[in-house]
Amino acid sequence: MCGIVAVTGYRNALPLLINGLEKLEYRGYDSAGIAIVNPEENNLICNKSEGKLIKLKNNLSQQEIIGTVGIGHTRWATHGKPEVKNAHPHLDSTGKVAVVQNGIIENFLDLRNKLEQEGVSFQSDTDTEVIPHLIKKELNNLKKLNLEDNGSTLLVAVRNVIADLEGTYALAVLWADAPDSLVVARRQAPLIIGLGEGEFICASDTPAIANLTQTILPMEDEEIGLLTPLGIELYDSNNERQYRNPTSLKCSEQVVDKMNFRHYMHKEIYEQPSLTKNWIEKYLTRNNDSNNIRVNYSFDTNFLEDIERIQILACGTSRHASMVGSYLLEQFSGVPTDVFYASEFRYSPPPVLPNTLTIGVTQSGETADTLAALSMEIKRRESLENKLCKPNLIAITNRLDSSIGRQIPNIIDISAGIEIGVAATKTFFGQLLSFYGLAITFAQIKQSKTDNEINKLISSLENLPSLLEDLVIQHNEISEKLAHEFSEIKDVIFLGRGINYPIALEGALKLKEISYIHAAGYPAGEMKHGPIALLEKKVPVISIATPGKVFEKVISNAQEAKARDSYLIGIAPKCEGTEIFDYLMPLPTADEWLSPLLAVIPLQLLSYHIAAHRGLDVDQPRNLAKSVTVE
Ligand code: F6R
């Protein structure tokens, strides 16, 4: 989290920084700030404000800041409250060194204590502030060495300082005495250099670069770079100069417009039918013989034939999609599958078993926990002699240009288009579709289902877009009305079973994150083992009851809630049994395998309308960020 942007060149830096920060605000919006070198006065101009970028823009609109080298930051608070004093850039005591950082410096307390003992006084509660003070100290030491020029001196100073930092960082550093230079460095946090003509931009993510250039040089882990308008010097952790060719951005900057919607999230929910249509066109190919359908991947799938088990690593909403995926892969395709919280897997992985496929699922492609869990898994498997235990990898992401897109060769591209709303909706849907594709592929490989059964699922998927179109329109209206009933509600319980248990979890997560109402999802059969104690009149229960294996069971579980006076909302088709619901959000009757793709729509829309009705900031809910790049 946190977005960094840094520029050096010949143009005025301020508009470039602001434009870049606008594209990075999804990474955090607790505060924003910039620092620009003022070459005439040999100092830095720094401006920061609490809250969203618009506040900083308003502050800056009264000022004329001239300077071609600068850094900017949009913050998601880790250490220190979202206040101006904790906003980046952070300066040393002379105000000549400025630093923006993304990540967490784990040993900052030790470093801070030492600096304080030496007389340094700190202005913020952040972990970052130790960095400019340490750099200044290092610059003072280096002065004695009389290095070639001030840019190189800054590079050496930053290199010496990062050697003492523990934790993760992407950082950009300015020094007023090196007015053309920028130093950037990264460890386990993304940083990409964009190569313009006579100018360079460095940012946490490609949208901040795309406006200026399509030519990029993603920094590798542990690299440090010196950027001036004349060129780039990149070094690895052994101080070896690195030379490699730049690449082109994989996706051009997409113009994202809210159209007539009040919020991006609402628009993104509405995009799900067309996204499904595109997915079918992209991934399902019918050979001449119309019974022979294959899922199209951009990589060779031969290695899947030897796979005997699957482990999936993901966080949050991506984990919920993975849980539906796991259900499909086991129940439809017959492959044993486990889903792990990436953050837990990292520190307590299961024993290594042979012929295992590891799937990393992350819409942003930047989630630190997922990336770290994948790297750990790759390393531990590569260190083994046993060839059968070597890593077999797939990543499911919406961002080909992300860290995961660069790290894992076998990518399943969700192709959902950029998602702006912080709460994931259409990318969740795209992840679900990706798992349907994988389940079909594995069912064909393992012959776990007959051709007829597989083709039936494929036909149901092909019929989905028109069902979804109607569903979105119908439930938009229903949810908008129902949202009024939630004005005084403080707790909501979501129930589901089997393939729809993860949808109950996702429904609860959506409601929590955008409406700030406490919500919890449970497997419906677990209610009676404890959570039932929560039930009373003021606690509505939303139950997903789709015809199939566990329909009657879910209805009985709903009865148990009704007997405790809960207001019962059913996400279910209008059919025998569903009359027990106080309110029915109707689903079309469809193949049980497809039910998650239908059931999630009313839940997304209901959460959206509840939050919008409460007048909340739906697209940028408090405390959240779209891309979670800290552990
Ligand atoms: C919820 C949400 C988060 C993300 C999670 C993982 O709406 O968006 O729970 O799903 O932070 O993010 P990615 O998929 O980018 O790894």
Boltz pocket constraint, residues with backbone or C-beta under 6 A from the ligand:
constraints:
  - pocket:
      binder: B
      contacts: [[A, 315], [A, 316], [A, 317], [A, 318], [A, 319], [A, 361], [A, 362], [A, 363], [A, 364], [A, 365], [A, 366], [A, 367], [A, 370], [A, 422], [A, 423], [A, 424], [A, 425], [A, 509], [A, 513], [A, 625], [A, 626], [A, 627], [A, 628]]
      max_distance: 6.0
